[in-house]
Amino acid sequence: MSMILFACVVRVRDGLPLSASTDFYHSQDFLECRRRLKTLALRLAQYPGRGSAEGLDFSIHFSSSRDVACMAICSRQCPAAMAFCFLETLWWEFTASYDTTCIGLASRPYAFLEFDSVIQKVKWHFNYVSSTQMESSLEKIQEELKFQPPVVLTLEDTDVANGVMNGHPQMHLEPAPNFRMEPVTALGILSLILNIMCAALNLIRGIHLAEHSLQCYLYLFYSPARTMKVVLMLLFICLGNMYLHGLRNLWQILFHIGVAFLSSYQILTRQLQEKQSDCGV
């Protein structure tokens, strides 16, 4: 059985995952260990270069230098020296492939996903090559661990960031609200065009220009208390056209009020899209 089960490379300052191996383990305990690894990745800047978080069946090992850290989930049977030797090899491979500027400018998770093939090769080498072939490297790491032992945590310690330990209540993080609107309809486009026409006809009347511009904004973008804003805007447009009764004929007034009602209906019937489920790597 493989002793090194999963590995990833993360940026130390913010825990951004840069690359990761493909894992084929889907047990509940392993998935829970993956979750705790992500939590620990966000706090790597608080720890020295090497550390381990030990659980019942799995252990998380990490090794960091400068702004790059390598992390691995291993079985409890995996010797610490082998795990840290693997992580050091992985760190050298990654930093030799990408410069610090490229790493620092990465803005999305798994920006160096192509490095996955290298992680897989190094992981296979440490899982299946005889330890006697790596004896010198393992002895070097063992000597380093004697003089500078890694910080030792438990997997439960990784939940401190979520407020579980030290008497703090657990924080349940809710998904961010989704403010993406449904696609614009043909009738909605018509209402936008008519509002632009009304706004153009009212260039010299600032308040009416603002009313139709705001209706366009409310249709295109989500806004809190949208219903109340639409009702108030419709009321102002109707009152404004009544005030201008002496300057406009009946057809002009009916046109402006009709456009206002059409736009209001389009605003109130255009809903938020349902949030799509996220896909993990």
C-alpha positions in Angstrom: 0.0 0.0 0.0 1.2 3.5 -0.8 2.4 5.5 2.2 2.3 8.9 0.5 -1.3 9.4 -0.5 -1.6 13.0 -1.6 0.7 16.0 -2.1 0.3 19.6 -3.0 2.3 22.8 -3.4 0.9 26.0 -1.8 1.9 29.6 -1.4 2.8 30.3 2.3 1.6 33.9 2.6 -2.0 33.1 1.8 -2.3 29.3 1.5 -3.2 29.5 -2.2 -2.9 26.0 -3.7 -0.5 26.1 -6.7 -0.5 22.5 -7.8 -1.7 19.1 -6.4 -1.6 15.5 -7.2 -4.6 13.5 -8.3 -5.9 11.4 -5.4 -8.0 8.3 -5.7 -9.0 7.9 -2.1 -12.6 8.8 -1.2 -13.0 7.5 2.3 -14.6 9.8 4.8 -11.5 9.9 7.0 -9.3 10.8 4.0 -11.7 13.5 2.8 -11.8 15.0 6.4 -8.0 15.0 6.4 -8.0 16.9 3.1 -10.3 19.5 4.6 -7.9 19.9 7.6 -5.0 20.2 5.2 -6.7 23.1 3.5 -7.2 24.8 6.9 -3.6 24.2 7.9 -2.4 25.7 4.6 -3.9 29.0 5.5 -1.8 29.1 8.7 1.6 28.0 7.4 3.1 31.4 8.0 2.6 30.9 11.8 4.9 27.8 11.8 8.6 27.1 11.3 9.8 25.3 8.2 8.7 21.8 9.0 5.8 20.3 10.9 3.4 17.4 11.2 -0.2 17.1 12.2 -1.0 13.6 13.3 -4.3 11.8 13.2 -5.6 8.3 13.9 -5.1 6.9 10.4 -3.3 9.7 8.5 -0.7 12.3 9.1 -0.2 15.7 7.4 3.4 16.8 6.9 4.5 20.1 5.6 7.8 21.7 4.7 8.2 25.4 3.7 10.9 27.8 2.6 10.6 31.3 1.4 7.0 31.6 0.0 6.6 28.0 -1.1 5.4 25.1 1.0 4.9 21.4 0.1 2.3 19.4 2.0 1.5 15.7 2.0 -1.1 13.3 3.5 0.6 10.1 4.5 -0.4 6.9 6.2 0.6 6.6 9.8 3.1 3.9 8.8 5.1 6.4 6.7 8.4 7.4 8.5 8.7 11.1 9.1 12.1 11.1 7.5 10.7 9.7 4.2 7.8 12.2 4.2 10.1 15.2 4.7 12.6 13.9 2.2 9.8 13.6 -0.3 8.6 17.2 0.5 12.1 18.6 0.1 12.6 16.9 -3.2 9.2 18.2 -4.4 10.1 21.8 -3.2 13.4 21.7 -5.2 11.6 20.4 -8.3 8.9 23.2 -8.1 11.2 26.1 -7.4 13.5 25.0 -10.2 10.5 25.0 -12.6 9.0 28.4 -11.6 10.6 31.6 -10.4 9.5 33.7 -7.4 7.9 36.4 -9.6 5.7 33.9 -11.3 4.7 32.3 -8.0 4.0 35.7 -6.4 1.8 36.8 -9.3 -0.4 33.7 -9.3 -4.0 34.8 -8.7 -6.1 31.7 -9.1 -5.9 28.2 -7.4 -3.9 25.5 -9.1 -2.3 28.0 -11.5 0.5 25.5 -12.1 -1.6 22.4 -12.5 0.7 21.0 -15.2 3.2 20.4 -12.3 0.8 17.6 -11.2 2.7 15.1 -13.5 6.0 15.9 -11.6 4.3 15.4 -8.2 2.9 12.0 -9.4 6.4 10.9 -10.6 8.1 11.9 -7.3 5.3 10.4 -5.3 5.6 7.1 -7.2 9.3 7.1 -6.7 9.1 7.4 -2.9 6.2 4.9 -2.7 7.7 2.1 -4.7 11.5 2.5 -4.8 13.4 0.6 -2.1 14.5 2.8 0.8 18.0 1.5 0.5 18.3 3.4 -2.8 17.5 6.6 -0.9 19.6 5.8 2.2 21.9 8.8 2.0 19.1 11.2 1.5 17.1 9.7 4.4 20.1 9.8 6.7 20.6 13.5 6.0 17.0 14.3 6.7 17.1 12.2 9.9 20.1 14.2 11.2 18.4 17.5 10.4 15.2 16.3 12.3 17.3 15.4 15.3 18.9 18.9 15.6 15.7 20.8 14.5 12.6 18.7 15.2 9.5 19.6 13.3 6.6 21.2 15.1 4.1 18.5 16.1 0.3 19.1 16.0 -2.8 17.0 16.1 -5.3 17.1 13.3 -7.8 18.6 15.8 -5.3 21.5 16.2 -5.9 22.5 12.6 -9.5 23.6 13.5 -8.2 26.3 15.9 -8.5 28.8 13.0 -12.2 28.0 12.8 -12.7 28.8 16.5 -13.3 25.2 17.6 -10.6 25.1 20.4 -10.0 27.1 23.5 -13.7 27.5 24.3 -14.6 29.5 21.2 -17.8 28.5 19.4 -17.5 26.9 16.0 -18.1 29.2 13.2 -20.2 27.9 10.3 -19.2 29.6 7.2 -22.1 30.3 4.8 -21.5 30.4 1.1 -21.2 33.9 -0.4 -24.5 35.1 -1.8 -24.8 34.8 -5.6 -25.7 38.1 -7.2 -25.6 36.9 -10.9 -28.9 37.8 -12.6 -30.8 35.7 -15.1 -30.0 36.4 -18.7 -31.5 39.5 -20.3 -34.6 38.8 -22.3 -35.7 40.4 -25.6 -38.5 42.3 -23.8 -35.9 43.5 -21.3 -33.7 44.8 -24.1 -36.7 46.6 -25.5 -37.4 48.2 -22.2 -33.7 49.3 -22.0 -33.9 50.9 -25.4 -37.1 52.7 -24.6 -35.6 54.0 -21.3 -32.6 55.3 -23.2 -35.0 57.1 -25.6 -36.9 58.6 -22.7 -33.6 59.7 -21.1 -32.5 61.3 -24.3 -35.8 63.2 -24.6 -35.2 64.5 -21.0 -31.6 65.6 -21.3 -32.5 69.2 -20.2 -34.6 67.9 -17.3 -32.0 66.3 -15.0 -34.4 64.6 -12.5 -36.2 62.7 -15.3 -32.9 61.8 -16.9 -31.8 60.3 -13.6 -35.1 58.4 -13.2 -34.8 56.5 -16.5 -31.0 55.9 -15.9 -31.7 54.4 -12.6 -34.4 52.1 -14.1 -31.8 50.8 -16.5 -29.4 50.2 -13.6 -32.0 48.3 -11.5 -32.8 46.1 -14.5 -29.1 45.2 -15.3 -27.7 44.9 -11.7 -28.9 43.4 -8.4 -29.7 45.9 -5.7 -31.0 45.4 -2.2 -34.6 46.5 -1.5 -35.2 46.4 -5.2 -39.0 46.3 -5.0 -39.2 49.4 -2.9 -36.9 51.3 -5.2 -38.9 50.3 -8.2 -42.2 51.4 -6.7 -40.8 54.7 -5.6 -39.2 55.3 -9.0 -42.5 54.5 -10.8 -44.3 56.9 -8.4 -41.8 59.7 -9.1 -42.1 59.2 -12.9 -45.9 59.3 -12.8 -45.9 62.5 -10.6 -43.3 64.1 -12.8 -45.3 63.5 -15.9 -48.4 64.9 -14.2 -46.3 68.0 -13.3 -45.3 68.3 -17.0 -48.9 68.0 -18.3 -48.8 71.5 -19.6 -45.6 70.9 -21.6 -46.5 67.5 -23.1 -49.5 66.2 -24.9 -51.4 63.1 -23.7 -49.6 60.7 -26.0 -46.2 61.8 -24.8 -47.3 61.3 -21.1 -48.7 57.9 -21.9 -45.5 56.9 -23.7 -43.3 57.8 -20.7 -45.6 56.2 -18.1 -46.0 53.1 -20.3 -42.2 52.7 -20.6 -41.9 53.1 -16.8 -44.5 50.4 -16.2 -42.8 48.0 -18.7 -39.4 48.6 -17.1 -40.7 48.1 -13.6 -42.3 44.8 -14.6 -39.1 43.7 -16.2 -37.0 44.6 -13.2 -39.3 42.8 -10.7 -39.6 39.6 -12.8 -35.8 39.3 -13.5 -34.5 37.1 -10.7 -31.1 36.0 -9.4 -29.7 32.8 -10.9 -29.4 29.8 -8.7 -25.9 29.3 -7.4 -24.1 26.5 -9.3 -22.3 23.8 -7.2 -18.6 24.2 -7.0 -16.3 21.6 -8.5 -13.3 20.5 -6.5 -9.9 19.5 -7.8 
